């Protein structure tokens, strides 16, 4: 018996990808913010 990917699993996968992408974007933004703050210091 082969298990076929149910639509729900694919939906969950897409949601996880979305969250991962959002987290990556936020992390990148935080990193840029930190670098900018570090450069501002005399």
BELTAMO-V748724 format. One record per pair of residues at least 24 apart in sequence whose C-alpha atoms are under 10 Angstrom apart, sorted by sequence separation. I is the first residue (numbers start at 1). GAP is how many residues later the second one is. If there is no record, write none. Layout:
BEGIN
i = <I & I>
gap = <GAP & GAP>
END
This chain:
BEGIN
none
END
